[in-house]
């Protein structure tokens, strides 16, 4: 049985989680990266494709940083215990994705975005606000977030260089996991979000993608 944390404990725990999420190498996934199952003799990428794949995977890595922040923010303010637990479990599963993207960036001679701390803070605030709005809206926000994440992961699958089978394997597994998280949120009682919020989320996502592709 977990010890119930007081307010100060929660603040310290959340700060620690933010540091570990935004510090390269500080988080270790539980599952082996799908990239490691790809034939080691697969074609090497030329400099142009290497740079493009790194840009796409940097976007995906920042997306996972944002997912960590959203789930942790919502877990902090969720009203029902089962919803809080669900958010915490989803955040744990997203650590695999964070680790896989970071590992792939290293393989591509690149690294995470310098803007990750900013996007973590923004996403945590949004997640906490969604939790305060009520659990059905918090769950609805998760479902809509995962839907949009899956859409952009599919776009990246189409945009990746054909030879980059390792990044492709990572994204394919991420899509499977994200779809599961979204479905779980809907089944737990997530309410459909107003269209204006969905549009705003898409706009913010586009800004994130443009900013982190190179930085």
FENHUWO-V945293 format. One record per backbone hydrogen bond with DSSP energy under -1.0 kcal/mol. CO is the residue of the C=O (numbers start at 1). NH is the residue of the N-H. Records with the same first field share a line. If there is no record, write none. Layout:
CO->NH ; NH
This chain:
6->10
7->11
8->12
9->13
10->14
11->15
12->16
13->17
14->18
15->19
16->20
17->21
18->22
23->26
33->36
34->37
35->38
39->42
46->50
47->51
48->52
49->53
50->54
51->55
52->56
53->57
54->58
55->59
56->60
57->61
58->62
59->63
60->64
61->65
62->66
63->67
64->68
65->69
66->70
67->71
68->72
69->73
70->74
71->75
72->76
73->77
74->78
80->84
81->85
82->86
83->87
84->88
85->89
86->90
87->91
88->92
89->93
90->94
94->98
95->99
96->100
97->101
98->102
99->103
100->104
101->105
102->106
103->107
104->108
105->110
106->109
113->116
115->119
116->120
117->121
118->122
119->123
120->124
121->125
122->126
123->127
124->128
125->129
126->130
127->131
128->132
129->133
134->138
135->139
136->140 ; 191
137->141
138->142
139->143
140->144
141->145
142->146
143->147
144->148
145->149
146->150
147->151
148->152
149->153
150->154
151->155
152->156
153->157
154->158
155->159
156->160
161->164
163->165
164->168
165->169
166->170
167->171
168->172
169->173
170->174
171->175
172->176
173->177
174->178
175->179
176->180
177->181
178->182
179->183
180->184
181->185
182->186
183->187
184->188
185->190
186->189
194->197 ; 198
195->199
196->200
197->201
198->202
199->203
200->204
201->205
202->206
203->207
204->208
205->209
206->210
207->211
208->212
209->213
215->114
